[in-house]
């Protein structure tokens, strides 16, 4: 027996947290009955589970993909405004339903993971695991010493104080500054808002690594499968 939200994640429908939201919204049925209790357990292969009216089954194969996301793509499976999605970049080569592991903003590029393994998504994205994400930010103008110190202590954004960030100035010339910043949280547009909080404006942002899994020389807009070493590393953080 497994918890219902875990089974939904195993089927590649959504991450475990998203599955919990589906259950609470009454969009999940077990053997024809709507279930809203998160503690519900199901027997794999015996109980019939439906999500939004569709019967689901555990994925026969898990996919773990690294994408170098370009600017101009949304990190969703479908977009209500018909904007290009990161799934479009896979060119129909993956037949199983996969979804992004977390997100990158529309105007941010770089490393994005995709999978149909909800437990993997949970492990990489849940704040309690404190998985580092490293970015290269291009700033208009400079970053003051005081601003640098504030980022390293944590700054307040949207009424919330961020955890201390690892920040290093890479270069400063011709009206722009390049900064490497590592955080382990994943608030909406967090790096941009953190920089705004110290008086700096981000003009370009690229994620280059998640934990020790690095984007490397993967071309923009291209993807590859994670290696077994990368998969095991991320699962065991």
C-alpha positions as CSV (number, residue, x, y, z in Angstrom):
1,X,0.0,0.0,0.0
2,X,1.2,3.5,-0.8
3,X,-0.1,7.0,0.0
4,X,-2.4,8.3,-2.7
5,X,-0.3,11.4,-3.5
6,X,2.8,9.2,-3.8
7,X,1.0,6.9,-6.3
8,X,-0.1,9.9,-8.4
9,X,3.6,11.0,-8.5
10,X,4.7,7.5,-9.4
11,X,2.3,7.7,-12.4
12,X,4.0,10.8,-13.7
13,X,0.9,12.9,-13.4
14,X,2.4,15.5,-11.1
15,X,4.9,16.1,-8.3
16,X,3.9,14.9,-4.8
17,X,3.0,18.4,-3.7
18,X,0.9,19.1,-6.8
19,X,-0.8,15.7,-6.3
20,X,-1.8,16.8,-2.7
21,X,-3.4,19.9,-4.2
22,X,-5.3,17.8,-6.7
23,X,-6.6,15.6,-3.9
24,X,-7.7,18.5,-1.7
25,X,-9.5,20.1,-4.7
26,X,-11.6,16.9,-5.1
27,X,-10.1,16.0,-8.5
28,X,-9.1,12.5,-7.5
29,X,-11.3,9.4,-7.3
30,X,-10.4,6.0,-5.9
31,X,-12.6,3.2,-7.1
32,X,-15.2,5.8,-8.3
33,X,-15.3,7.7,-5.0
34,X,-13.9,11.3,-4.6
35,X,-11.1,11.2,-2.0
36,X,-9.9,14.4,-0.2
37,X,-7.9,12.8,2.6
38,X,-4.2,13.0,2.1
39,X,-3.5,10.0,4.3
40,X,-5.5,7.7,2.0
41,X,-3.5,4.6,0.9
42,X,-4.1,2.6,-2.3
43,X,-3.0,-0.8,-3.5
44,X,-1.0,-0.6,-6.7
45,X,-2.6,-2.6,-9.4
46,X,-5.8,-3.3,-7.5
47,X,-7.3,0.1,-6.8
48,X,-8.5,2.3,-9.7
49,X,-7.3,5.8,-9.4
50,X,-8.6,8.7,-11.6
51,X,-7.3,12.2,-11.8
52,X,-9.5,14.8,-13.5
53,X,-11.7,12.0,-14.9
54,X,-8.8,10.0,-16.4
55,X,-7.6,6.6,-15.1
56,X,-3.9,6.6,-14.3
57,X,-1.3,3.9,-14.1
58,X,2.2,3.8,-12.8
59,X,4.8,4.8,-15.5
60,X,6.6,1.7,-16.9
61,X,9.8,3.8,-17.4
62,X,11.1,6.8,-15.7
63,X,12.8,9.6,-17.7
64,X,15.4,12.1,-16.3
65,X,16.3,14.9,-18.6
66,X,18.5,18.0,-18.6
67,X,17.4,20.9,-20.8
68,X,19.2,24.1,-21.5
69,X,16.2,26.3,-21.5
70,X,16.2,29.4,-23.7
71,X,14.5,32.7,-22.7
72,X,11.0,32.8,-24.1
73,X,9.7,29.4,-23.0
74,X,7.5,28.7,-20.0
75,X,8.3,26.0,-17.6
76,X,5.0,24.2,-17.8
77,X,3.5,21.3,-19.8
78,X,0.8,23.6,-21.3
79,X,0.3,27.3,-21.3
80,X,-3.1,29.0,-21.1
81,X,-1.8,31.9,-23.4
82,X,-0.3,29.5,-26.0
83,X,3.3,30.6,-25.4
84,X,6.0,28.1,-26.2
85,X,6.6,25.6,-23.4
86,X,9.8,23.7,-22.5
87,X,8.0,20.5,-23.6
88,X,8.0,21.8,-27.1
89,X,11.8,21.7,-27.1
90,X,11.7,17.9,-26.8
91,X,10.3,17.6,-30.4
92,X,7.9,14.7,-29.5
93,X,10.9,12.4,-28.8
94,X,9.6,11.5,-25.4
95,X,6.2,9.7,-25.6
96,X,5.6,9.5,-21.8
97,X,4.1,12.5,-20.0
98,X,6.9,14.4,-18.4
99,X,6.9,17.7,-16.4
100,X,9.5,20.2,-15.3
101,X,11.3,19.8,-12.0
102,X,10.6,23.2,-10.4
103,X,10.7,26.1,-12.8
104,X,12.7,28.7,-14.5
105,X,11.1,32.0,-15.3
106,X,10.0,32.9,-18.8
107,X,12.9,35.4,-19.1
108,X,15.5,33.1,-17.5
109,X,17.6,30.6,-19.3
110,X,19.7,27.6,-18.3
111,X,19.5,24.3,-16.5
112,X,16.1,22.8,-16.1
113,X,15.4,19.2,-15.2
114,X,12.3,17.3,-16.5
115,X,11.0,13.9,-15.5
116,X,7.9,11.7,-15.0
117,X,9.1,10.7,-11.5
118,X,7.2,12.7,-8.9
119,X,9.3,11.4,-6.0
120,X,12.5,12.7,-7.8
121,X,10.8,16.1,-8.3
122,X,9.9,16.2,-4.6
123,X,13.5,15.4,-3.5
124,X,15.0,18.1,-5.8
125,X,12.5,20.9,-5.2
126,X,11.2,20.6,-1.6
127,X,12.8,23.3,0.6
128,X,13.6,20.9,3.4
129,X,16.3,19.2,1.3
130,X,18.1,22.5,0.7
131,X,19.4,21.6,-2.8
132,X,21.7,24.4,-4.1
133,X,20.9,26.1,-7.3
134,X,23.6,28.3,-8.9
135,X,23.0,31.2,-11.3
136,X,25.0,33.6,-13.3
137,X,23.3,37.0,-13.1
138,X,24.2,40.0,-15.3
139,X,23.5,43.2,-13.5
140,X,23.0,46.7,-14.9
141,X,25.6,48.8,-13.2
142,X,27.3,47.5,-10.1
143,X,26.8,45.7,-6.9
144,X,27.9,47.5,-3.8
145,X,29.9,46.0,-0.9
146,X,27.0,46.6,1.3
147,X,24.6,44.9,-1.1
148,X,27.0,41.9,-1.3
149,X,27.0,41.6,2.4
150,X,23.2,41.9,2.6
151,X,22.8,39.0,0.1
152,X,25.2,36.9,2.1
153,X,23.1,37.5,5.3
154,X,19.7,37.1,3.6
155,X,17.4,39.9,2.4
156,X,13.7,40.5,2.8
157,X,11.5,40.0,-0.3
158,X,7.7,39.9,-0.3
159,X,7.8,40.0,3.5
160,X,10.0,37.0,3.7
161,X,13.7,36.9,4.7
162,X,15.7,34.7,2.4
163,X,18.4,32.3,3.6
164,X,21.9,33.5,3.2
165,X,23.2,33.3,-0.4
166,X,26.7,32.4,-1.7
167,X,27.6,35.4,-3.9
168,X,30.8,36.1,-5.9
169,X,31.4,39.0,-8.2
170,X,32.9,37.6,-11.4
171,X,33.5,40.8,-13.4
172,X,32.6,44.5,-13.3
173,X,33.1,46.5,-16.5
174,X,31.4,48.8,-19.0
175,X,28.3,49.5,-16.9
176,X,27.5,45.8,-16.1
177,X,28.5,43.3,-13.4
178,X,28.5,39.5,-13.6
179,X,27.7,37.7,-10.4
180,X,27.6,34.0,-9.4
181,X,24.9,33.4,-6.8
182,X,23.9,30.2,-5.1
183,X,20.6,29.7,-3.2
184,X,18.7,26.7,-2.0
185,X,15.2,28.2,-2.0
186,X,12.9,28.5,-4.9
187,X,10.6,31.5,-4.5
188,X,9.1,33.1,-7.6
189,X,11.7,35.2,-9.3
190,X,13.8,35.0,-6.2
191,X,17.3,36.0,-7.6
192,X,15.8,39.0,-9.4
193,X,13.9,40.1,-6.3
194,X,17.0,39.6,-4.1
195,X,19.1,41.8,-6.4
196,X,16.3,44.5,-6.4
197,X,16.3,44.4,-2.6
198,X,19.9,45.6,-2.6
199,X,19.5,48.2,-5.4
200,X,20.7,46.1,-8.4
201,X,18.8,45.2,-11.5
202,X,19.2,41.8,-13.3
203,X,19.3,42.1,-17.1
204,X,20.1,38.5,-17.8
205,X,19.9,35.3,-15.7
206,X,21.2,31.8,-16.3
207,X,21.0,28.7,-14.0
208,X,24.2,26.7,-14.4
209,X,23.9,24.0,-11.8
210,X,21.6,22.1,-9.4
211,X,23.7,20.7,-6.6
212,X,26.7,19.2,-8.4
213,X,24.8,18.6,-11.6
214,X,26.1,21.2,-14.0
215,X,24.8,22.4,-17.4
216,X,28.3,22.2,-18.8
217,X,28.5,22.7,-22.6
218,X,25.0,21.6,-23.5
219,X,23.9,24.0,-26.3
220,X,21.0,26.4,-25.7
221,X,17.7,24.8,-26.6
222,X,19.1,21.2,-26.5
223,X,18.5,18.4,-24.0
224,X,20.1,15.2,-22.9
225,X,19.4,12.3,-20.5
226,X,20.9,12.5,-17.1
227,X,23.6,9.9,-16.4
228,X,23.0,7.2,-13.9
229,X,25.6,8.9,-11.6
230,X,23.7,12.2,-11.8
231,X,20.3,10.5,-11.1
232,X,21.6,8.6,-8.1
233,X,23.4,11.8,-6.8
234,X,20.1,13.8,-6.9
235,X,18.0,11.0,-5.4
236,X,20.4,10.7,-2.5
237,X,21.0,14.3,-1.6
